[in-house]
Structures are given as C-alpha cells and as structure tokens.
C-alpha cells in the first residue's frame, strides 16, 4: 500500500508539474500596451499595462480581440497599426506565442540547438557522479542521470534554477547512509558550475576587449573568479585555519555541532583536487554547450550578433536566471537586463532577444518533460546504492 501511495504521489507531482509548465507557455500571439499608453484607436494600457490577443496579423497591423464588459455579447475587434511599435519600454510590444516562434524560425538551427542538450545532460550527470565518487558515494551512474533529469523538471516549476537541487538533495539523501556528504556534493557541484561559467565569460571576453561593455564585464568576471578561488583556498587551508583558530570560532556559533560537521564535509574536498579540477573542466564544456544552444536559437530567429559576443554574454544571462528572483522558465524582472546584454550596440531588437530566450526555454521545457518521466524511476529500493 505504501509503495502504491508513493507512486500515486509521484504521478500527481509529475502531472501537476507538466500542467504548470504548459500553463506558463504563451499559446496565443499578443500585443502588449505598456502602462499609461493610449493607441491611435483609443486602446488603453491601463495602470498596469494590458495584453490583447491577436486574431489576425496583416501587413500594416494586428486585429485583436477586445473583451466587452458584458460577456454575453461577442468580443469586439480592435486594431493597432504597426507604425506605433518601436524600441523601448513605452511603446506597444508584439509577444508571439511559442507556436509562432517555432513556425517562423529556422527549424534546422533550432533542432541543432536542441540536440546539444543530449551531451549537456550527460556531462552534467558525469560531473556530479565524479564529485560523489570522490567522497565514496556509489549512487550509480544511471540513478544520478535520472536525478539530473528530474532536476531539470523541478527547475521549471520553482523560482530560479535551484529548485532541482532541493529535490536532488532529498532523493540522494534517501539513497545513501552518507546523507550529509551527498547533500554537500550538490553544493560543490553547483560551485564548480559557477566557476566554469565565470571562467567562460572571463576567457571569451579577452577576445572582444574593444567593446566597452565586454571589457567591463570581463574585468568583473576575472575579479569574481579570482576572489572566489582565493576565498575557497583560504577557507580550506589548514595553515590559515589554524592561524585564525577557525575551528574554535565555529564551535562558538549557534548550532556549533551541525556547523562544524558541515564545515568538515566541505573542507574534505580539499583532498580531492583532481575530482574538483575534472568537474570544473566539465563545467567549461557544459557552459560552452549551453551558450552554443542559445546562440543557435538566436541565429534561427535572425539575431545578427557575432557568435563570439553571444558566447560571452549568454553565460551572464544564465547566471541572472539562476537567481531565485526569476519566475517560471526564468521569466522575471531580470529579463530586461538580459535583453540589453544580448542587444548591446547592435541592430538586434529587444523582441528578437526575448524570442531567443523563449526558444531556449523550449529546450528546457523538453528536458523538463523528459525529467518528469525520470521522476518515476526514483526511490526504487533495487537502485539504492548505500555505501
């Protein structure tokens, strides 16, 4: 009975997650009027902005559905001319549905971008597996792969891209007696991914220092990277810890026993520099693949930025999306910053950048939907590898 109840719960979680993912997608083309905007035909943006569903697009503009106050009457049809559209946030904006994006894009480039997620998932799985093996945790490569895919699924259903880590920590802790080591391995895996991301931006930026924005971001990335590595070295250095009497200081903190245990599990990775170096190397390949996948999506949608520029900016966009302030599928207030990074000083439009983001998120949706199937394979006793 308990086993069947567990399966029912997993099915419910997967069904709700898939429904939520599909709900967050835009299924209809829309025209969005910003706050306070009044169109030539008298349409209002209102106090918070207003979105109108597009019925038909013609050469000069859009016919839109205008709901009436009395829902028993048929919807009225509104019109807006394309001449009213322009750059900036104070003019109307056309928001295509994901179906329109797929229909108007270069299908070959989109398919190539989606295929890159196969090595991305495999390498992400391998990176985490190596870090767990370094601590003597034999979770099984197949199980780690299912956890990685399920992590993609939960990342789509929770703010930012860290929701999958919570789920992975839960299932990994259930499958081993080294629960704390397993959970810490997820944090170290995330840290290696961050270092790889910063390193990609820092290295690629060296080839485009003539661009003022790239030059500033490259300098910032090198400073962050050096600072992060220096802090990690200082924190785990036995000589530094002894001189600062860090162990004694940690013992005076609230919950000292738990704090010192976590500290020991983290510093233990200093004895596994080979595994850490391998994980960071894999992170470089993973981040390059992610940037390449999004670049292909951008080229499929007509973005004209140089590949080298996109490869340097996209990892920063991914870093912004990892923050827990973003909403479903990464949509959130930081998208405006991400758009400006992609557009830069080129002729690329804000709308093209947003469409590139949406197309890339469709890749994530596909990975997440596959991850929902992987969720059913978790928790089976036969696959629990306890060390």
Buried (B, 14 or more C-beta within 10 A) or exposed (E): EEEEEEEEEBEEBBEEBBEEBEEBBBEBBBBBBBEEBEBEEEBEBEEEBBBBBBBEBEEEBBBBBBEEEEEEEEEEEBBBEBEBBEEEEEEBBBBBBBEBBBEEBBEEBBEBBBEBBEEBBBBBBBBBBBBBBBBEBBBBEEBBBBBBBBBBBBBBBBBBBBBBBEBBBBBBBEBBEBBBBBBBBBBBBBBBBBBBBBBBBBBBBEEBEEBEBBBEBBEBBBEBBEEBBEEBEEBBBEEEBEEEEBEEEBEEEEEEEEBBEBBBBBBBBBEBEEBBEBBBBBBBBBBBBBBBBBBBBBBBBBBEBEEBBBBBBBBBBBBBBBBEEBBBBBBBEBBEEBBEBBBBEEEBBBBBBBBBBBBBBBBBBEBBBBBBBBBBBBBEEEBEEEB
